[in-house]
Amino acid sequence: MPPVQTTATIRRIDPVGAYHHLVLDAPSVAGVRPGHFGALAIGGPDSATLLRRAFSIHRADPGEGTVEFVFAEAGRGTRALARHRPGDTVDLIAPLGTPFPLPAGPVGAVLVAGGYGSAPMFALAEEILGRGGRVAFVLGAATADRLFGVERARALADHVYVVTDDGSAGRRGRVTGPLAEAITAVAATEVHSCGPMAMLKAVTEIATAAGAASHTAVEEAMACGIGICMSCVLPVTGPDGVTRFLRSCTSGPVFDGSTVRWDDAGTLPEDLEGADAMTPQEARR
C-alpha cells in the first residue's frame, strides 16, 4: 500500500525504561510490514521544528486502526514529542521505506537489535514463526534500562540472548558476542538487525562468515523521509559491482548488509558512480 499523510490522534504515550511508547489512532495507514517506518511532524504548523522525525514502526493493528512507535529523547524534536499527551494530534506519513524481506516458507532467523532498535523485531518474529520458522533474539544496550522488549522476546523464542555494555542485565558485552551461538542454536540462514552502523557492520561480518544472509535496518538521519533531499544516502554496491548512493528512506532502511560499504558511510568514495570527475582530494572532503 502507498504511504498516506494523516492527522493521527495520540491514544497513549507511556514511559518504557529509557524510552517512550507512542500509540496513535491512524486508521487510514494500511499495509505496514516489519521494517517500515513513519515520519512525524513535531510541534504543529507554526513550529520552528521544520523537519519530520522518522521512527521504525513497532506494531500496526489494522483492526484497532493503530500504529505504534518507540522513541528516545535525543534532541529538541523528540523532547517535544515526549511532552505530548493523549488526545493531542500529530501529522504522520506512513508506511515508508523498504521493509525486511519475509521468507516464503520456514527458515531459521536471528533477530539482533541495539536499544530500541528492537521495536520492529517482534512483528518480524511473528511473521517468521507464522511461516513455520524458528527465531532467536540477541538484544543489547548500554544499560539495562535501554533494553526494549526482552520479555516479549522470551514469550516468542526459546533462545534469547541479552547483553549490556556494563553487565547490568544479561551478559556483559556487545551483541556480537553471542551472535554465532544464536545462529547455531536455530540453524539460521538469515540474520535481521537494527541498530547503530558499527553494530550492523559487525553483525553482517559474523552472519556472512556463518553463511547467513544479513538484512540490516540502518539508522540514518532523514530530513524528508520520502526520497527528495538525498540527506540519507549510503554507498551500496550493486549486482554489477558498481557502487552507487542509495537513499535509506526509499531503497532502505533495510539493506542487504553485504552490499553496504560500511567504512565509507558519510564519505564520497572515489569509485562511486558519478564521482569520477572529482579529484581524490575533492572526493575525501
C-alpha positions as CSV (number, residue, x, y, z in Angstrom):
1,M,0.0,0.0,0.0
2,P,1.3,3.5,-0.7
3,P,2.1,5.8,2.2
4,V,-0.6,8.3,3.4
5,Q,-0.3,11.6,5.2
6,T,-2.8,11.8,8.0
7,T,-3.6,13.6,11.2
8,A,-3.2,11.0,13.9
9,T,-4.5,11.2,17.4
10,I,-2.4,10.1,20.3
11,R,-4.1,7.2,22.2
12,R,-1.3,6.5,24.6
13,I,2.2,7.7,25.3
14,D,3.9,5.8,28.1
15,P,7.4,5.6,29.6
16,V,9.1,2.2,29.0
17,G,12.6,2.2,30.6
18,A,14.6,4.9,29.0
19,Y,12.1,5.2,26.1
20,H,8.6,6.3,25.2
21,H,5.9,4.0,23.7
22,L,3.6,6.0,21.4
23,V,0.3,4.6,20.2
24,L,-1.5,6.6,17.5
25,D,-5.0,6.3,16.1
26,A,-4.3,6.3,12.4
27,P,-6.9,4.1,10.7
28,S,-6.0,5.3,7.2
29,V,-2.5,3.8,7.5
30,A,-2.5,0.3,5.9
31,G,-0.1,-2.3,4.6
32,V,2.5,-1.9,7.3
33,R,5.2,-4.6,7.3
34,P,8.1,-5.1,9.8
35,G,10.8,-2.6,8.9
36,H,8.6,0.1,7.6
37,F,8.9,3.5,9.3
38,G,6.8,6.6,9.8
39,A,7.7,10.2,9.7
40,L,6.1,12.5,12.3
41,A,5.9,16.3,12.2
42,I,6.7,17.8,15.6
43,G,5.1,20.9,17.1
44,G,2.3,21.8,14.6
45,P,2.3,24.1,11.5
46,D,3.8,27.1,13.4
47,S,6.6,25.2,15.0
48,A,10.3,26.1,14.3
49,T,11.0,22.4,14.2
50,L,10.6,22.1,10.5
51,L,11.9,18.6,9.8
52,R,10.0,15.4,10.5
53,R,11.3,12.7,12.8
54,A,11.5,9.2,11.4
55,F,10.9,6.2,13.6
56,S,10.6,2.4,12.9
57,I,7.0,1.2,13.3
58,H,6.9,-1.0,16.3
59,R,3.5,-2.5,15.5
60,A,0.4,-1.8,13.5
61,D,-3.1,-3.2,14.3
62,P,-5.5,-2.8,11.3
63,G,-8.4,-3.9,13.4
64,E,-7.8,-1.2,16.0
65,G,-6.6,1.3,13.4
66,T,-3.4,2.0,15.5
67,V,0.2,2.5,14.7
68,E,2.8,2.2,17.4
69,F,6.3,3.7,17.8
70,V,9.1,3.5,20.4
71,F,11.4,6.5,20.7
72,A,14.1,8.0,22.9
73,E,14.5,11.6,23.8
74,A,17.6,12.6,21.8
75,G,17.1,16.2,20.9
76,R,14.7,19.1,20.7
77,G,12.2,17.3,18.4
78,T,11.9,14.1,20.4
79,R,11.8,16.0,23.7
80,A,8.8,18.0,22.3
81,L,7.1,14.8,21.2
82,A,7.6,13.3,24.6
83,R,5.6,16.2,26.1
84,H,2.5,15.3,24.1
85,R,-0.5,13.8,25.9
86,P,-3.4,11.5,24.9
87,G,-5.8,13.4,22.7
88,D,-3.1,15.5,21.1
89,T,-2.7,15.2,17.3
90,V,0.4,14.7,15.2
91,D,0.9,14.8,11.4
92,L,2.0,11.3,10.2
93,I,3.3,9.9,6.9
94,A,3.4,6.1,6.8
95,P,4.2,3.4,5.9
96,L,7.5,4.5,4.4
97,G,10.6,2.6,3.2
98,T,11.5,-0.9,2.2
99,P,10.7,-3.5,4.9
100,F,12.5,-6.7,6.0
101,P,12.1,-9.4,3.4
102,L,9.7,-12.2,4.5
103,P,10.5,-15.8,3.8
104,A,8.3,-17.9,1.6
105,G,8.5,-20.8,4.0
106,P,10.1,-22.0,7.2
107,V,13.6,-20.6,8.0
108,G,15.8,-20.2,10.9
109,A,16.5,-16.5,11.7
110,V,18.3,-14.5,14.3
111,L,16.9,-11.0,15.2
112,V,19.6,-8.7,16.5
113,A,18.9,-5.2,18.0
114,G,20.6,-2.5,19.9
115,G,18.4,-0.5,22.3
116,Y,15.0,0.5,20.9
117,G,16.2,-0.9,17.5
118,S,14.3,-4.0,18.6
119,A,11.0,-2.2,18.1
120,P,10.2,-3.8,14.7
121,M,11.7,-7.2,15.5
122,F,8.7,-8.7,17.4
123,A,6.3,-8.3,14.5
124,L,9.0,-9.7,12.2
125,A,9.4,-12.7,14.6
126,E,5.7,-13.3,14.5
127,E,5.8,-13.3,10.7
128,I,8.6,-15.8,10.6
129,L,7.0,-18.1,13.2
130,G,3.7,-17.9,11.3
131,R,5.5,-19.5,8.3
132,G,6.7,-22.4,10.5
133,G,10.2,-20.9,11.1
134,R,12.5,-20.7,14.1
135,V,13.8,-17.5,15.7
136,A,16.4,-16.4,18.2
137,F,16.9,-12.9,19.6
138,V,20.1,-11.1,20.5
139,L,19.2,-7.9,22.4
140,G,21.8,-5.4,23.5
141,A,22.1,-1.9,25.0
142,A,24.4,0.2,27.0
143,T,22.5,-0.3,30.3
144,A,19.5,-2.4,31.5
145,D,17.0,0.5,31.2
146,R,17.9,0.9,27.5
147,L,16.9,-2.6,26.5
148,F,13.5,-2.9,25.0
149,G,11.2,-5.9,24.7
150,V,13.1,-8.6,26.5
151,E,10.0,-10.2,28.0
152,R,8.2,-10.1,24.7
153,A,11.2,-11.8,23.0
154,R,11.2,-14.5,25.7
155,A,7.5,-15.1,25.0
156,L,8.2,-15.7,21.3
157,A,11.5,-17.6,21.4
158,D,13.4,-20.2,23.4
159,H,16.7,-18.6,22.6
160,V,17.0,-15.1,23.8
161,Y,20.5,-13.6,24.5
162,V,20.6,-10.3,26.4
163,V,23.8,-8.3,26.6
164,T,24.7,-4.9,28.1
165,D,27.8,-2.8,28.0
166,D,28.0,-2.6,31.8
167,G,26.6,-6.0,32.7
168,S,23.6,-4.6,34.4
169,A,21.4,-7.1,32.5
170,G,22.3,-10.4,30.9
171,R,25.9,-10.8,29.8
172,R,28.4,-8.1,29.8
173,G,29.5,-7.2,26.2
174,R,28.1,-6.5,22.8
175,V,25.5,-8.2,20.6
176,T,28.3,-9.7,18.5
177,G,29.4,-11.8,21.4
178,P,26.6,-14.4,21.4
179,L,25.6,-14.0,17.8
180,A,27.5,-17.0,16.4
181,E,25.9,-19.1,19.2
182,A,22.5,-17.8,18.3
183,I,22.9,-18.6,14.6
184,T,23.9,-22.2,15.5
185,A,21.0,-22.6,18.0
186,V,18.3,-22.1,15.3
187,A,20.4,-23.2,12.3
188,A,19.8,-19.6,11.0
189,T,20.1,-18.9,7.3
190,E,19.0,-15.2,7.9
191,V,20.1,-12.6,10.3
192,H,18.0,-9.4,10.7
193,S,19.4,-6.5,12.6
194,C,18.6,-2.9,13.5
195,G,20.9,-0.5,15.4
196,P,23.9,1.7,15.1
197,M,26.0,1.5,11.9
198,A,29.1,0.0,13.6
199,M,26.9,-2.8,15.1
200,L,25.3,-3.5,11.7
201,K,28.7,-3.8,10.1
202,A,29.9,-6.3,12.8
203,V,26.7,-8.3,12.6
204,T,27.0,-8.5,8.8
205,E,30.6,-9.8,9.1
206,I,29.6,-12.6,11.5
207,A,26.4,-13.5,9.6
208,T,28.3,-13.7,6.3
209,A,31.1,-15.8,7.8
210,A,28.4,-18.2,9.0
211,G,26.8,-18.4,5.6
212,A,23.7,-16.5,6.6
213,A,22.1,-13.6,4.7
214,S,22.3,-10.3,6.6
215,H,19.3,-7.9,6.4
216,T,20.1,-4.6,8.1
217,A,17.8,-1.7,9.0
218,V,20.0,1.3,9.1
219,E,19.6,4.3,11.5
220,E,20.5,7.1,9.1
221,A,19.2,10.6,9.8
222,M,16.5,11.6,7.4
223,A,15.5,15.1,6.7
224,C,12.5,14.4,4.4
225,G,11.8,10.7,4.7
226,I,10.4,10.5,1.2
227,G,13.4,10.5,-1.2
228,I,13.7,14.1,-2.1
229,C,16.5,15.7,-0.1
230,M,19.2,13.0,-0.5
231,S,20.5,13.5,3.0
232,C,20.3,9.8,4.0
233,V,22.3,8.3,1.1
234,L,24.6,5.3,1.6
235,P,27.3,3.8,-0.7
236,V,25.9,0.4,-1.8
237,T,27.4,-2.0,-4.3
238,G,25.0,-3.3,-6.9
239,P,24.9,-6.8,-8.6
240,D,27.0,-5.3,-11.4
241,G,29.8,-4.4,-8.9
242,V,29.3,-0.7,-9.2
243,T,28.9,1.4,-6.1
244,R,26.1,4.0,-6.1
245,F,24.5,6.2,-3.5
246,L,21.1,4.8,-2.5
247,R,18.6,6.6,-0.3
248,S,18.0,5.0,3.1
249,C,14.4,6.3,3.1
250,T,13.3,4.7,-0.2
251,S,15.8,1.9,-1.1
252,G,16.1,1.2,2.6
253,P,16.0,1.4,5.6
254,V,16.5,-2.4,5.1
255,F,19.6,-3.3,3.0
256,D,21.5,-6.4,2.3
257,G,24.3,-5.8,4.7
258,S,26.9,-7.4,2.5
259,T,26.3,-4.7,-0.2
260,V,26.7,-1.7,2.1
261,R,30.2,-0.1,2.2
262,W,30.0,0.5,5.9
263,D,33.5,2.0,6.2
264,D,32.6,4.6,3.5
265,A,29.3,5.7,5.0
266,G,29.4,9.5,5.3
267,T,32.1,9.9,2.7
268,L,32.2,10.2,-1.1
269,P,34.2,7.1,-2.4
270,E,36.4,7.8,-5.3
271,D,35.0,4.9,-7.3
272,L,31.4,5.9,-6.7
273,E,29.4,6.1,-9.9
274,G,29.2,9.8,-10.8
275,A,32.2,10.8,-8.7
276,D,34.8,10.1,-11.4
277,A,35.1,13.7,-12.4
278,M,36.4,14.6,-9.0
279,T,39.9,14.7,-7.8
280,P,40.8,12.3,-4.9
281,Q,41.1,15.3,-2.6
282,E,37.6,16.5,-3.5
283,A,36.2,13.0,-3.0
284,R,37.6,12.8,0.5
285,R,36.1,16.2,1.6
